[in-house]
Amino acid sequence: MSALVINEIFHSIQGESTHAGRPCVFVRLTACDLRCSWCDTEYAFHEGKKRDLDEIVQEVLDYRCDLVEVTGGEPLLQSAVHELMARLLDLGKTVMLETGGHRDISAVDPRVHRIVDVKLPSSGESHRVRVENFPLLGERDELKFVVQDRVDFDQALELIERHGLAERCPLLFSPVSGVIEPAELADWLLASGLRARLQLQLHKLLWPEALRGV
């Protein structure tokens, strides 16, 4: 029987993406092969328990919520994630996948909404960006840029221009919490004329003291 190492499953408000504000069930998988400098889920690197897919699917169904996000860690490190997503889709769920952008997304079920991170210089992992993923993106997918400073922002603009990303899918920009003021990033976006969305991690505004499960 297929299984996955799961860090946590919880019901919360979707804090990011074009689905921000919607109730959502999060399935967080254990393990990540990136070490971004600003990571806020380091507890998912190693903590987790191996669970059968039947058990995982049932827990998701128990919440009676239409939207599910599969996240991590890096969920594409575990091959059984594809079966999990397919089963949830077959049950009528809207499934989102958040991935670090360094793993091949070509095998992901085309019904999945892929949220693909693009690592910028301040993350320390910008050399891992898999540009081969960009041509695979479509209108149901989204690209996420986490920005710490102007160098990051300018690098994001350069990548967007070079690969024609604004024409492929929605673009999301997030400020690194506690490092850059959201208003500063907003000013840069306005001045750039870029068709993009500023996101402020709504879950952290709602539950600022919570470190997980939000």
Summary of the structure (lengths in Angstrom):
residues: 214
radius of gyration: 16.6
end to end distance: 29.7
largest distance: 53.0
contacts: 670
relative contact order: 0.16
helix: 33%
strand: 24%
